[in-house]
Amino acid sequence: DFPGHVVIRVERGGQMIMADPFAGCMTLDAADLRALIKRVSGPHAELRADYYAPLSRRGMVIRLQNNIKLRLIEQGDYAGAVRVLETMRVIDPDEYRVLFDLGVLYEKLGEAALAVACLTDYLDLLPPRHPNRREAQDLLDVIRSNQ
């Protein structure tokens, strides 16, 4: 369950081996993994034990759907990205972070009421001191002021 990149974990003889399937299954040591997490999550990111946990089947499907969503957004197909996000909500109803993306995309599509509903639900589920709270609240305030 490594953030932003698929990594393979193999346990053999009591030893855990990590490999990058997109780099010829090159094995990754702690320094490689540290560099990878900083590349995908920012310069202050650090390795955490939960990054070594296996990814569930549902988690893998969500990641694949997320990749599709990102490609659709890059192409400007916001309606297509919304359909993917709605599918992600069916696959994993507890994945509340999808609501933020839906709020942003509904706003881009001119669907203010849907954007407000998604962002409100997102803020209700977001932990109180979460770093994304301010961004979501600011976007919600802008949308409401434009209604």
C-alpha positions as CSV (number, residue, x, y, z in Angstrom):
1,D,0.0,0.0,0.0
2,F,2.8,2.4,-0.9
3,P,1.5,5.9,-1.8
4,G,1.5,7.0,-5.4
5,H,3.4,4.0,-6.8
6,V,2.9,0.2,-6.9
7,V,5.6,-1.7,-5.1
8,I,5.8,-5.4,-4.8
9,R,6.6,-6.9,-1.4
10,V,7.9,-10.5,-1.2
11,E,8.7,-12.2,2.0
12,R,11.4,-14.9,1.7
13,G,13.3,-16.7,4.5
14,G,12.1,-14.2,7.1
15,Q,13.3,-11.3,4.9
16,M,11.1,-8.7,3.3
17,I,12.1,-7.8,-0.3
18,M,10.6,-4.8,-2.0
19,A,10.7,-4.4,-5.8
20,D,9.5,-1.9,-8.4
21,P,7.5,-3.7,-11.1
22,F,7.8,-0.6,-13.4
23,A,11.6,-0.7,-13.2
24,G,12.2,-4.3,-14.2
25,C,11.4,-5.5,-10.7
26,M,14.5,-3.8,-9.4
27,T,14.8,-4.4,-5.7
28,L,14.4,-1.4,-3.5
29,D,16.3,-0.8,-0.3
30,A,15.3,1.7,2.5
31,A,17.1,4.6,0.7
32,D,15.3,3.8,-2.5
33,L,11.9,3.7,-0.8
34,R,12.7,6.9,1.1
35,A,13.6,8.7,-2.2
36,L,10.4,7.3,-3.9
37,I,8.1,8.5,-1.1
38,K,9.7,12.0,-1.2
39,R,9.2,12.0,-5.0
40,V,5.5,11.1,-4.9
41,S,4.5,12.8,-1.6
42,G,6.9,15.7,-1.2
43,P,10.3,16.5,0.3
44,H,9.1,16.2,3.9
45,A,7.5,12.8,3.5
46,E,8.9,9.9,5.5
47,L,8.5,6.2,5.3
48,R,5.8,4.8,7.6
49,A,5.2,1.2,8.6
50,D,1.7,1.1,7.0
51,Y,3.3,1.7,3.6
52,Y,4.6,-1.9,3.8
53,A,1.1,-3.3,4.4
54,P,-0.4,-5.4,1.6
55,L,-2.9,-3.6,-0.7
56,S,-6.4,-5.1,-0.6
57,R,-8.1,-6.1,-3.8
58,R,-10.5,-3.2,-3.3
59,G,-7.6,-0.9,-2.7
60,M,-6.0,-2.0,-6.0
61,V,-9.3,-1.4,-7.9
62,I,-9.6,2.1,-6.3
63,R,-6.0,2.9,-7.4
64,L,-6.7,1.8,-10.9
65,Q,-9.9,3.9,-11.0
66,N,-8.0,6.8,-9.7
67,N,-5.5,6.5,-12.5
68,I,-8.3,6.6,-15.0
69,K,-9.8,9.6,-13.2
70,L,-6.5,11.5,-13.4
71,R,-6.2,10.8,-17.2
72,L,-9.7,12.0,-17.8
73,I,-9.1,15.2,-15.9
74,E,-5.9,15.8,-17.8
75,Q,-8.0,15.5,-21.0
76,G,-10.6,17.9,-19.7
77,D,-13.3,15.2,-19.5
78,Y,-14.7,16.3,-16.2
79,A,-18.0,14.5,-16.7
80,G,-16.1,11.2,-17.4
81,A,-14.0,11.8,-14.3
82,V,-17.2,12.3,-12.2
83,R,-18.5,8.9,-13.5
84,V,-15.3,7.2,-12.4
85,L,-15.5,8.9,-9.0
86,E,-19.1,7.8,-8.6
87,T,-18.0,4.2,-9.4
88,M,-15.3,4.6,-6.8
89,R,-17.9,5.5,-4.2
90,V,-19.8,2.3,-5.0
91,I,-16.6,0.2,-4.8
92,D,-15.5,1.8,-1.5
93,P,-18.3,3.8,0.2
94,D,-16.0,4.6,3.1
95,E,-13.4,6.4,0.9
96,Y,-14.5,9.9,1.9
97,R,-11.6,11.6,0.0
98,V,-13.6,11.0,-3.2
99,L,-16.1,13.6,-2.1
100,F,-13.6,16.4,-2.4
101,D,-12.7,15.5,-6.0
102,L,-16.4,15.3,-6.8
103,G,-17.0,18.7,-5.3
104,V,-14.2,20.2,-7.4
105,L,-15.4,18.6,-10.6
106,Y,-19.1,19.4,-10.0
107,E,-18.1,23.0,-9.5
108,K,-16.2,22.9,-12.8
109,L,-19.3,21.5,-14.5
110,G,-21.5,24.2,-13.1
111,E,-23.3,21.9,-10.8
112,A,-23.1,24.1,-7.7
113,A,-25.7,22.3,-5.6
114,L,-24.0,18.9,-6.1
115,A,-20.6,20.5,-5.4
116,V,-21.9,22.0,-2.2
117,A,-23.4,18.7,-1.1
118,C,-20.2,16.8,-1.8
119,L,-17.9,19.3,-0.1
120,T,-20.2,19.5,2.9
121,D,-20.2,15.7,3.3
122,Y,-16.4,15.7,2.9
123,L,-15.9,18.3,5.6
124,D,-18.3,16.4,7.9
125,L,-16.1,13.3,7.5
126,L,-12.7,15.0,7.5
127,P,-10.8,14.8,10.8
128,P,-11.0,18.2,12.6
129,R,-7.3,19.2,12.2
130,H,-6.7,17.7,8.8
131,P,-4.5,19.9,6.5
132,N,-7.0,19.8,3.7
133,R,-9.9,21.3,5.8
134,R,-9.0,24.9,4.9
135,E,-8.9,24.3,1.2
136,A,-12.2,22.5,1.2
137,Q,-13.9,25.1,3.3
138,D,-12.5,27.9,1.1
139,L,-13.8,26.2,-2.0
140,L,-17.2,25.6,-0.4
141,D,-17.4,29.3,0.6
142,V,-16.6,30.5,-2.9
143,I,-19.2,28.2,-4.5
144,R,-21.9,29.3,-2.0
145,S,-21.0,33.0,-2.5
146,N,-21.5,32.5,-6.3
147,Q,-24.9,30.9,-6.0
